[in-house]
Amino acid sequence: MVGDLPIRLDPGIRNLTTRVHAALRAAIIDGLLAANQALPSSRALAEQIGINRNAVVAAYEQLQGDGLIVARQGAGTFVAAPLPVSPSQNAASAGRDHAAAPRRAFALGHTETDPGLLRDLSRATSRAIITATPEKLAYGDPRGSAALRREVAAFLAASRGIRCDPACVMIVAGTQSGLRLCMETLLAPGDRVWIEDPGYYAARATLEAIGLQVEPVGVDQEGLIIPDHGDGAPAKAVYVTPSHQFPTGVTMSMRRRVALLDWARKANAWIFEDDYDSEFRYAGPPLTALAGLGSERVIYSGTFTKTLFPSLRLAYLVLPAAIMDRVIAARASHDRFPPRFMQDAVAELMAKGLLARHIRRTKAQYRKARDTVAQALGAAAGAALDIIVPTQGLHMLAYLPEGSDPRMAAAIRHDAAVETRLVSETSMKAQGREGFILGISGHPLDELRDAATRLGRTAARHGAGER
Ligand SMILES: Cc1ncc(COP(=O)(O)O)c(C=O)c1O
């Protein structure tokens, strides 16, 4: 505060006029000084701050030039009304609402990042910038960094059974971005698209946002239950997570995979395969992706959100040859590609084997996290929760026992004060078993253990499973 004014002068700003201008400007834009509010005279403010009056006069003149304050003859100086900008209180509160879930045990969307890897990434980024050729500073190929596309193609061939040319790989700013790009390019508003139910809420939001008619399709022990398309228009696309269905964790059976590919071929429909966490497989060899079985109708999507971290905003698509040109053209009129040097830096991590090493290490950590949660939850809950220990991925499920009142789940979550999504919160129509979706990655083991114990004890206290 300066006198009665809610302003903060930044001593780091050496020029006094700029210092006063910046402080008043921020207070007005942040809504701390309201429209029409009177400001002290330049003399009074200069005295309060203890600076030369000329500096304040000059700052007031600049603010008048900005349209943020007005001088009224004989009356004084006031904050302008209406303001040329809207106070940012709304923006600030909207920002809070949109932030990711806090990093508390079981929150989804967090990963383990070791400082050594971040240093490697930082060095690789600086190197990419410093050694940039004029071509790399220009617009470039809408598919993204050639180096990263090469690395991704080699990685997919080795680990996911996908034979693809780097020319078919497109780097995108996250799975949602890739999904939106493809669906906007290939489908028209009002077209029908199937999604798994329960399923990935963010994919559903993306599809709805572009005006598609989203049809929830059930999931059983073999994965998505392919509907007989008797009623209405046939679907033009399907969004699936066949390797590790989100959130149930089911792996799509080979029989279903073949049937889904067959459906897509006959219906001339597109399959969007979201292969979001297959790098983290705890038992047995990695499964071949759907795109590895038949690629002409499958758009494959993988992400660095789980292998590195979400704020990187890097993911990749493998596009069928038939749609390549259309998607590239759409991309060129969109964001073109994610920041180039981050892509090149990740390519360097991959080429040096540093990403593979990081995945090996974090996989071991996540396996330990999974076992810790399963043990603590089981010990505390007894028969009150049905815990599914996953063979893949960064989340696990704890269901209420068959026959329990599903409304109990929200009460248990509240009383246990844990950060968990319920299965029903990922459902559109599905009325299957209610349960807790527990994120196990990026949280310290002791926090996971405590939260699991709290959740398990609370479930037992609520008598889940007792009829
Ligand atoms: C099912 C599923 N797909 C994809 C992602 C990753 O999305 P993105 O690449 O946009 O960060 C997640 C992240 O939590 C997910 O749960």
The ligand as a MOL file (V3000), in Angstrom:
LIG
                    3D

  0  0  0     0  0            999 V3000
M  V30 BEGIN CTAB
M  V30 COUNTS 16 16 0 0 0
M  V30 BEGIN ATOM
M  V30 1 C -7.2110 -41.6570 -21.9280 0
M  V30 2 C -6.1670 -40.5920 -22.0590 0
M  V30 3 N -5.7420 -40.2510 -23.2760 0
M  V30 4 C -4.8020 -39.3110 -23.4530 0
M  V30 5 C -4.2340 -38.6480 -22.3920 0
M  V30 6 C -3.1730 -37.6240 -22.6370 0
M  V30 7 O -3.6830 -36.5100 -23.2360 0
M  V30 8 P -2.7150 -35.3480 -23.7720 0
M  V30 9 O -1.7610 -35.9630 -24.7270 0
M  V30 10 O -3.6640 -34.3940 -24.4360 0
M  V30 11 O -2.0430 -34.7440 -22.5930 0
M  V30 12 C -4.6550 -38.9460 -21.1160 0
M  V30 13 C -4.0810 -38.1970 -19.9780 0
M  V30 14 O -4.3840 -38.2940 -18.8630 0
M  V30 15 C -5.6430 -39.9560 -20.9330 0
M  V30 16 O -6.0690 -40.2970 -19.7140 0
M  V30 END ATOM
M  V30 BEGIN BOND
M  V30 1 1 1 2
M  V30 2 1 2 3
M  V30 3 2 2 15
M  V30 4 2 3 4
M  V30 5 1 4 5
M  V30 6 1 5 6
M  V30 7 2 5 12
M  V30 8 1 6 7
M  V30 9 1 7 8
M  V30 10 2 8 9
M  V30 11 1 8 10
M  V30 12 1 8 11
M  V30 13 1 12 13
M  V30 14 1 12 15
M  V30 15 2 13 14
M  V30 16 1 15 16
M  V30 END BOND
M  V30 END CTAB
M  END
